[in-house]
Structure formats: C-alpha cells, structure tokens
Amino acid sequence: MTAARTLLRGGRIVSMDPAVGDLVGDVLVEDGRIAAVGPRLEVAEGDVEVIDASRHLVIPGFIDSHRHLYQALLRGIGADWSLFQYFTTMFGMLGPHMTAEHMSLGTTLGAYDALDSGVTAVYDYSHNQSSPEHTDESVRALKESGIRAVFGYGGSMAEQLEILSPPFTSTSPSNEAEIRRVRSRYFSADSGLVTMGFAVRGPDSSTMDVVRADFALARELGLRINTHIGMGVLDPEGRPNVTRLHKEGLLGDDLIFGHCNLLTEEEFRLMADAGVSASVTPEDESAMGHGWPPITQLLRAGIRPNIGIDTCMAVGGDPFTAMRFALAVPRGLANQRSLDESVNPWQLDVSVRDVLEFATIEGARALGMESVTGSLTPGKQADIVMIRADHLSMTPVLDPVASIVHHASRQTVDTVFVAGRAVKRDGELLGVDVAALSRRATGAAAALLEAAGVEPGWAPEPPRAPEGDH
C-alpha cells in the first residue's frame, strides 16, 4: 500500500471477532493496523486508497502453526511415502545433501506458496540447520518474503538422524551456542514480522536430559516451543510423554504440541490445564500414518486446536484443503461410530465456523499473536485476505463461512495484506519473479535428488526382520 490509509469498501466481512461479527461493510487500515470496521465508515478525503471490496469476502489471514517451509523445494516427492519412509529418506538421504542455497530456495518458495493461498503467518519448523550458513540463509529468505513468521530453529540433520535406529532416541544436546547466536544476531527484539522460536525434538525422540535442557534454554531466551508428540509409534516404549512433562513441571502455555494423535484423554486434560496448544495437520496425519487427527478428543478436553500443513513435500500447501480435512475427518469418524450402532447420524458436531476459527484466531493464539493478528479487530495489524465471491466456484455465496471452507481455493484468493502491505493484488503476487524462482527451484531440486540417489516415485523398502523372526 502506498497511501497511509486504505479503505476496503463494501465487502462481506467475516471478522472472527464476536464483538465485531459478520457484516457487509468497510475495513479502514491506517499505518498497517486496522483502525475501524463498520457497515459504512465515514472517512475523510485525502491520503486514502479506496479498494472496492463489494465482490469479495474479507477475512483475517490464515495462520499455519506447523509447516516445514524448506521442504517446498521437494514438493510431491513424498506423496506416496509413509511417515517412516519420510523419516528414512528425508533425514537419511535428502536432508544431508541440502546446502544453504537449498534452504534459501525452499524457504522462499514455501513462504510465497503460503502467501499466495492466503496464509499470512506461519510457524516455520525448520529442522535442517546443519551449519550456521543454513540458518542464515533460512532466516534471510523468511524475512525477505514478507510473510509473518516464527522461525522455529529445529537443529541439524545430524540430530534428526539419531531417531532412525534403536533406541530411536537422541542423546545429543542441542547446539546452544548456535541458538544463542541466532537469537542475538537476528532476533534481539521480538517486534519484527519474523520472530524466533525453538522447534525441539521433544520427549518422543530425545532423552529427558535433552528435553529439560532444551525447555530451559527456550524459556531463558523467551522462545515459543513447538514439538512433535504422540505421532505414530515413534516412541516404541509407548511412554506417556505428556504425563512425564507434567511430572517434570515442564508444561506451559508457551508450548505447541504437533499432531498428538496417540495421546490419552488424561494427557489431553493435562495439556488443557496447562494451556498447551495443539496443532493438527490433518491431511498428512491421515495419509502418512501418524494416526487420526485427534480433533474430537481435543475439543472434548476443552482445547481448540489450530491447523498446519506440516510436510509440504508430501501434501499440498493451501489452508482450504487443510480446513476441509479438519472438518471431514472428525465428522467421518463420528458418523461411522453412529452407523456401527445402527443409528443414522443426525447432528454434525464440528462446524465450518469451527475449522475457520482453527485456521485463524486459534492459530494466532498458538503462536502467541492473538493480540496482533487472527481476527479483523480494530487495533490489530492488518493481516487481511480478500476472496473473490463472484468466482464461478464460489457464487452464489449464501453462507460466507461455508463458502470459504468448502468452495474457496488459492485461485479465489484475490488480495493479501500483511501488516497493511499488499503482497498479492488482483490474483498475482507482488514483487516476485515466479518464472525465475521456478527455474532455480526446478534445477536445484533435480540436482539434489541426483546427489541423494532419489528418483520420483521411489520409496524405501521396509526394514528386514532379524533372522529367526517370523
């Protein structure tokens, strides 16, 4: 935006703020913040840009609480991989061959992909920081993209490799000196669009000594913690790891637990009592073998989940598909339970508004940004998405929330603002040479696959059973 003020005039607003509600009206943006929302705002003439929003749905930007942005460079290569085929190939073959340039390209591509589909904020779970150069390039790419993000420092590929063989638990301490360097050099203040978090390995894949040290360091440095927990049989001993964290006094409202598929009701209650957020990534969890997305169990425990994409080398990167999975899976499981009892389902428990909340305001809460973004609330920063209501796939818009969740797509995302600055207008990303980026990414990905010995369509064979086992 070039004007100090911008007025989005006459849109169908879905604010995600109960105090503002849903309405046909205007959004006034001043100096990057939402100044007012109302049915017909009176705005003094002068330095104001007026945008006709009468053919649009106007909503807050989507927030992705768990995505490995750098893996966009390998888009589609893991489409037919299980979770453990992914571990074997990503950690054992592809990751070690990724250079700092690969990290830069992947992060850039992933961030623009997110922005193009209306994602204005993301927790970038960046767990291939194999050298300071890898980290520097990842941070630089993230900051230059214009997206709002938490850079989740996730350690080196060498740290990840330890979980591929018995006892499937890492004993290596995290690189404290490097984490302190990154915090000091790039994130000495928490006021920018990109802030820092810590994507720890957690109790499923590291010893409690490592967990205690990681949590203590994160809290000393004020870093929001994101970790995978309760997915697949990553912990072969089946230990109640949330309970272990509780007994250690480590649970808190600065935690995001990713997946949580195999946790117990008691563990969900412990999370709820401590204010822990839960990030579900329903498409890849359903497909890869994490376990069913535990949306119903979380809601029953009083936890409103948030939504992530996770492994964008296996699944798509748009929030609309993720929302539809987050709606269809709990409904399908509940419906089947009724049918198994010879009862026809009558009422659906999870609504379209529920999953839109998961993808917006609940994501903001998980990232600690609820006072900044996640709803069209006066005073918050102007992270705004305009969706074409007159697109063939959308019209007629009888219920705006249903249209957003069920019918919208990245093709209907017309305009995107982050902190009041337009990053997409009239269906096109601004300031991005997509053709040049595509050429660089295609060449780099091909060279990476060749170096790693991985071909499209290839998947690792299952491990052989020891001799004598049947």
Stockholm file with secondary structure:
# STOCKHOLM 1.0

chainA/1-470         MTAARTLLRGGRIVSMDPAVGDLVGDVLVEDGRIAAVGPRLEVAEGDVEVIDASRHLVIPGFIDSHRHLYQALLRGIGADWSLFQYFTTMFGMLGPHMTAEHMSLGTTLGAYDALDSGVTAVYDYSHNQSSPEHTDESVRALKESGIRAVFGYGGSMAEQLEILSPPFTSTSPSNEAEIRRVRSRYFSADSGLVTMGFAVRGPDSSTMDVVRADFALARELGLRINTHIGMGVLDPEGRPNVTRLHKEGLLGDDLIFGHCNLLTEEEFRLMADAGVSASVTPEDESAMGHGWPPITQLLRAGIRPNIGIDTCMAVGGDPFTAMRFALAVPRGLANQRSLDESVNPWQLDVSVRDVLEFATIEGARALGMESVTGSLTPGKQADIVMIRADHLSMTPVLDPVASIVHHASRQTVDTVFVAGRAVKRDGELLGVDVAALSRRATGAAAALLEAAGVEPGWAPEPPRAPEGDH
#=GR chainA/1-470 SS CCSSEEEEEEEEEECSCTTTCEEEEEEEEETTEEEEEESSCCCCSSSEEEEECTTEEEEECEEEEEECGGGGGGTTTTTTCCHHHHIIIIIIIIGGGCCHHHHHHHHHHHHHHHHHTTEEEEEEEECCCCSHHHHHHHHHHHHHHTCEEEEEECCCHHHHHGGGSTTCCBCCCCCHHHHHHHHHHHCSSSCSSEEEEEECCCTTTBCHHHHHHHHHHHHHHTCEEEEEESCTTCSTTCCCHHHHHHHTTCCCTTEEEEECTTCCHHHHHHHHHHTCEEEECHHHHHHHTSCSCCHHHHHHTTCCCEECCBCTTTSCCCHHHHHHHHHHHHHHHHHHHHHHTTCCCCCCSSCHHHHHHHTTHHHHHHTTCTTTSSSCCTTSBCCEEEEETTSTTTCSCSSHHHIIIIICCGGGEEEEEETTEEEEETTEESSCCHHHHHHHHHHHHHHHHHHHTCCTTCCCCCCCCCTTCC
#=GC SS_cons         CCSSEEEEEEEEEECSCTTTCEEEEEEEEETTEEEEEESSCCCCSSSEEEEECTTEEEEECEEEEEECGGGGGGTTTTTTCCHHHHIIIIIIIIGGGCCHHHHHHHHHHHHHHHHHTTEEEEEEEECCCCSHHHHHHHHHHHHHHTCEEEEEECCCHHHHHGGGSTTCCBCCCCCHHHHHHHHHHHCSSSCSSEEEEEECCCTTTBCHHHHHHHHHHHHHHTCEEEEEESCTTCSTTCCCHHHHHHHTTCCCTTEEEEECTTCCHHHHHHHHHHTCEEEECHHHHHHHTSCSCCHHHHHHTTCCCEECCBCTTTSCCCHHHHHHHHHHHHHHHHHHHHHHTTCCCCCCSSCHHHHHHHTTHHHHHHTTCTTTSSSCCTTSBCCEEEEETTSTTTCSCSSHHHIIIIICCGGGEEEEEETTEEEEETTEESSCCHHHHHHHHHHHHHHHHHHHTCCTTCCCCCCCCCTTCC
//
